[in-house]
Amino acid sequence: MESRTIIEKYRKNMMARRIVTILAVTLSALIQAFVIQTFIRPSHLLSGGFTGIAILIDNVASLFGRNFSTSLGMLALNIPVAIMCSRSISVRFTFYSMLQVALASFFLAVCRFEPMFDDVMLNVIFGGFLNGIGIAVALRGHASTGGMDFIALYVSNKTGRSIWEYVFGVNVVILCIFGLIFGWIYAGYSILFQFISTRTISTFHHRFERVTLQITTLQAEEVIKEYVAHFRHGISCVEAVGGYSHKKMYLLHTVVSSYEAPDVAALMRAVDPHIIINVLKTENFYGRFYQAPMG
């Protein structure tokens, strides 16, 4: 198969991924607006991150008879951080993340969702879970909900490991300030809300996990050539004989990020439609490993 045809197929797969990203960003923004109006505001809770800061500023302004738009505050707080982190994370990732923030602000301004529960604990549990799902949907779609996500992903790209637990710690500090002003009972519920949200993100977001790809193909040279051209990971190759067909074939091994695995598989299947790829979870990895930037 010609290299140009392979690249065209790969680009089509990347275009499909961009469409998925836009859908994920839109769904994430809608979930975020829904959580704020249905669970957070009725129970006087405070979410974490820049959204929480915007809500906190609005609450403080209300004490003085003023009004601070939460939707506009979300945009104003995110733009400077997005500009600072765009080079280290990637411009494309930053763009889709800011699109999520803009859509969340838009949905928050135009949509009207009614409260579901009168019980504060139910709002905390369901709201925290859905808030985490909303963030995880954006992350799985190769974007984010901005704010603290930018900072978390910037540091994670530098260290190669997830730091959502530290983000939770920063959010607790914000919530303690909230407690000092508006009462500790609401701060306590908000911390529990944030804990559930953080645990949900950690459950569904596995970008920094690594997987081993065990590949069987008859076109090893072509597969390796395209793989090395598109991904910055090493790959090994050994000759083998099919137990059933008795044909000469090749076994390839490589280790990639779990987020790269679908793209790697798509590229290799474009080269060899009959390729067999077995994805194995990698518990420990020793040696140098290239962590692709977000986006």
C-alpha positions as MATLAB code, in Angstrom:
seq = 'MESRTIIEKYRKNMMARRIVTILAVTLSALIQAFVIQTFIRPSHLLSGGFTGIAILIDNVASLFGRNFSTSLGMLALNIPVAIMCSRSISVRFTFYSMLQVALASFFLAVCRFEPMFDDVMLNVIFGGFLNGIGIAVALRGHASTGGMDFIALYVSNKTGRSIWEYVFGVNVVILCIFGLIFGWIYAGYSILFQFISTRTISTFHHRFERVTLQITTLQAEEVIKEYVAHFRHGISCVEAVGGYSHKKMYLLHTVVSSYEAPDVAALMRAVDPHIIINVLKTENFYGRFYQAPMG';
ca = [
       0.000    0.000    0.000;
       1.358    3.427   -0.973;
       2.522    5.728    1.806;
       0.190    8.498    0.571;
      -2.849    6.228    0.874;
      -1.810    5.247    4.396;
      -1.423    8.877    5.422;
      -4.807    9.778    3.928;
      -6.506    7.004    5.919;
      -4.708    8.111    9.068;
      -5.767   11.731    8.501;
      -9.378   10.629    8.097;
      -9.126    8.897   11.459;
      -7.696   12.084   12.979;
     -10.545   14.117   11.476;
     -13.029   11.709   13.049;
     -11.262   12.217   16.376;
     -11.666   16.000   16.063;
     -15.388   15.541   15.550;
     -15.505   13.328   18.645;
     -13.611   16.039   20.548;
     -16.191   18.688   19.616;
     -19.041   16.395   20.662;
     -17.273   15.552   23.935;
     -16.618   19.232   24.674;
     -20.261   20.121   24.022;
     -21.574   17.294   26.206;
     -19.099   18.175   28.979;
     -20.188   21.838   28.921;
     -23.857   20.873   29.092;
     -23.210   18.545   32.030;
     -21.279   21.272   33.837;
     -24.114   23.810   33.419;
     -26.635   21.171   34.498;
     -24.655   20.318   37.657;
     -24.283   23.976   38.666;
     -27.997   24.771   38.283;
     -29.431   21.441   39.493;
     -27.144   20.466   42.374;
     -24.672   23.211   43.341;
     -26.796   26.370   43.556;
     -29.866   24.833   45.284;
     -27.651   23.393   48.037;
     -25.386   26.469   48.325;
     -22.365   24.343   47.411;
     -19.135   25.436   45.807;
     -17.423   23.458   43.062;
     -13.673   23.404   42.692;
     -11.382   25.122   40.220;
     -11.995   28.408   38.470;
     -15.711   27.707   38.235;
     -15.787   27.536   42.027;
     -13.812   30.765   42.282;
     -16.294   32.481   39.935;
     -19.207   31.234   42.055;
     -17.392   32.344   45.241;
     -16.860   35.856   43.830;
     -20.557   35.998   42.900;
     -21.538   34.946   46.433;
     -19.230   37.529   48.007;
     -20.569   40.234   45.672;
     -24.113   39.345   46.722;
     -23.216   40.175   50.340;
     -22.696   43.777   49.204;
     -25.797   43.854   47.023;
     -23.794   43.399   43.858;
     -24.008   40.823   41.087;
     -21.059   39.069   39.431;
     -21.890   36.905   36.422;
     -20.589   33.376   36.998;
     -20.552   32.633   33.265;
     -18.473   35.727   32.435;
     -16.243   35.089   35.464;
     -15.437   31.599   34.171;
     -14.221   33.073   30.893;
     -12.284   35.934   32.487;
     -10.412   33.641   34.885;
      -9.580   31.009   32.253;
      -8.230   33.171   29.445;
      -4.912   34.241   31.134;
      -4.119   30.680   32.273;
      -4.976   29.306   28.820;
      -2.542   31.735   27.183;
       0.242   30.826   29.623;
      -0.227   27.046   29.291;
      -0.964   26.842   25.549;
       2.647   26.413   24.470;
       3.409   23.650   26.955;
       0.145   21.729   26.544;
      -0.618   22.435   22.834;
      -2.547   25.158   21.065;
      -5.147   22.698   19.736;
      -5.845   21.278   23.193;
      -6.102   24.790   24.639;
      -8.523   25.841   21.896;
     -10.900   22.935   22.528;
     -10.657   23.482   26.284;
     -11.564   27.145   25.933;
     -14.397   26.110   23.606;
     -15.671   23.952   26.475;
     -15.466   26.898   28.876;
     -17.263   29.181   26.411;
     -20.013   26.610   25.823;
     -20.406   25.995   29.562;
     -20.762   29.760   30.095;
     -23.290   29.940   27.248;
     -25.370   27.020   28.553;
     -25.231   28.482   32.046;
     -26.612   31.775   30.753;
     -29.376   30.461   28.467;
     -30.441   27.111   29.960;
     -32.720   26.700   32.968;
     -32.475   23.386   34.796;
     -34.700   22.698   37.805;
     -33.402   21.149   41.083;
     -33.919   17.383   41.377;
     -33.574   16.810   45.134;
     -34.402   18.686   48.331;
     -31.844   16.630   50.263;
     -28.354   18.204   50.409;
     -26.532   14.858   50.640;
     -28.204   13.566   47.495;
     -27.153   16.753   45.704;
     -23.594   16.273   46.938;
     -23.377   12.633   45.838;
     -25.080   12.888   42.448;
     -23.700   16.357   41.727;
     -20.137   15.349   42.601;
     -20.344   12.230   40.458;
     -21.825   14.039   37.443;
     -19.321   16.869   37.813;
     -16.492   14.327   37.647;
     -18.116   12.649   34.660;
     -18.347   16.002   32.863;
     -14.629   16.657   33.375;
     -13.703   13.075   32.422;
     -15.757   13.320   29.204;
     -13.772   16.411   28.180;
     -10.456   14.741   29.050;
     -11.353   11.560   27.182;
     -12.216   13.755   24.193;
      -8.690   15.275   24.289;
      -9.801   18.556   25.852;
     -10.494   19.811   29.382;
     -12.785   22.086   31.359;
     -10.039   24.701   31.702;
      -8.890   26.374   34.909;
      -7.305   23.932   37.338;
      -7.344   21.294   34.599;
      -4.829   23.382   32.649;
      -2.518   23.562   35.647;
      -2.954   19.862   36.497;
      -2.247   18.750   32.925;
       0.694   21.144   32.575;
       2.366   19.679   35.675;
       1.369   16.123   34.694;
       3.003   16.530   31.279;
       6.197   17.628   33.023;
       6.205   14.855   35.644;
       4.500   12.052   33.689;
       1.993   11.249   36.415;
      -1.474   12.270   37.489;
      -1.757   15.012   40.139;
      -5.522   15.169   40.628;
      -5.068   14.493   44.342;
      -3.006   17.684   44.630;
      -5.668   19.587   42.706;
      -8.137   18.340   45.289;
      -5.878   19.812   47.992;
      -5.876   23.219   46.301;
      -9.650   23.077   45.975;
      -9.953   22.294   49.693;
      -8.082   25.534   50.455;
     -10.570   27.472   48.278;
     -13.447   25.729   50.018;
     -12.036   26.590   53.445;
     -12.102   30.272   52.448;
     -15.701   29.699   51.406;
     -16.378   28.144   54.827;
     -14.901   31.086   56.698;
     -17.255   33.471   54.913;
     -20.468   31.486   54.483;
     -20.338   28.774   57.127;
     -18.528   25.494   57.627;
     -21.487   23.232   56.985;
     -21.620   24.311   53.340;
     -17.843   24.082   53.072;
     -17.948   20.547   54.479;
     -20.563   19.461   51.965;
     -18.576   21.161   49.192;
     -15.369   19.326   50.164;
     -17.270   16.030   50.043;
     -18.695   17.068   46.659;
     -15.183   17.791   45.396;
     -13.810   14.507   46.772;
     -16.452   12.484   44.910;
     -15.764   14.491   41.768;
     -11.988   13.941   42.012;
     -12.361   10.198   42.591;
     -14.667    9.978   39.566;
     -12.077   11.720   37.382;
      -9.331    9.364   38.591;
     -11.542    6.368   37.789;
     -12.197    7.347   34.174;
      -9.088    9.339   33.227;
      -6.103    7.059   32.514;
      -3.894    9.153   30.282;
      -0.736    8.381   32.236;
      -1.222    4.630   32.248;
       0.933    2.655   29.820;
      -0.006   -0.340   27.723;
       2.014   -2.898   25.760;
       0.974   -3.598   22.193;
       1.665   -7.135   20.985;
       1.325   -7.061   17.208;
       1.230   -9.897   14.664;
       1.654   -8.925   10.990;
       2.978  -10.101    7.641;
       4.038   -6.555    6.716;
       6.457   -5.717    9.518;
       8.669   -3.371    7.498;
       5.775   -1.176    6.324;
       4.125   -1.129    9.764;
       7.355   -0.162   11.542;
       8.139    2.543    8.961;
       4.795    4.299    9.416;
       4.757    3.800   13.193;
       8.194    5.362   13.673;
       7.226    8.244   11.352;
       4.150    9.144   13.437;
       4.998    8.155   17.033;
       8.105    8.750   19.132;
       8.334    5.292   20.704;
      10.687    2.379   20.142;
       9.455   -0.912   18.703;
      11.020   -4.376   18.536;
      10.508   -7.069   15.885;
      11.068  -10.830   15.915;
      10.350  -13.440   13.269;
       7.757  -16.123   13.992;
       5.898  -18.969   12.302;
       2.102  -19.262   12.419;
       1.040  -22.354   14.344;
      -1.985  -22.917   12.099;
      -0.907  -21.535    8.731;
       2.829  -22.331    9.113;
       3.499  -19.038    7.321;
       6.365  -16.743    8.187;
       5.176  -13.698   10.129;
       6.474  -11.086   12.539;
       5.792  -10.211   16.165;
       6.156   -6.542   17.116;
       6.247   -5.132   20.648;
       5.953   -1.521   21.782;
       4.824    0.399   24.863;
       2.601    3.470   24.487;
       0.306    5.668   26.554;
      -3.212    4.274   26.890;
      -4.467    7.438   25.155;
      -2.188    6.810   22.159;
      -3.189    3.166   21.746;
      -6.333    3.806   19.610;
      -4.374    6.095   17.254;
      -1.517    3.595   16.973;
      -3.979    0.783   16.210;
      -5.742    2.918   13.592;
      -2.456    3.702   11.834;
      -1.276    0.085   11.844;
      -4.623   -1.197   10.561;
      -4.430    1.351    7.748;
      -1.092   -0.199    6.750;
      -2.161   -3.818    7.214;
      -5.921   -4.505    7.389;
      -5.218   -8.076    8.536;
      -2.956   -7.093   11.428;
      -3.627   -8.506   14.910;
      -3.057   -6.178   17.880;
      -3.254   -7.360   21.484;
      -3.323   -4.582   24.106;
      -1.868   -5.539   27.501;
      -1.873   -3.403   30.623;
       1.637   -2.462   31.739;
       1.992   -2.472   35.528;
       5.580   -1.192   35.687;
       7.886    0.338   33.109;
      11.598    1.090   33.561;
      13.485    3.206   31.075;
      12.951    6.334   29.025;
       9.410    6.950   27.800;
       8.169    9.784   25.612;
       4.939   11.333   26.913;
       3.109   12.933   24.002;
       1.741   16.446   24.723;
      -2.002   16.920   25.129;
      -3.973   17.567   21.967;
];
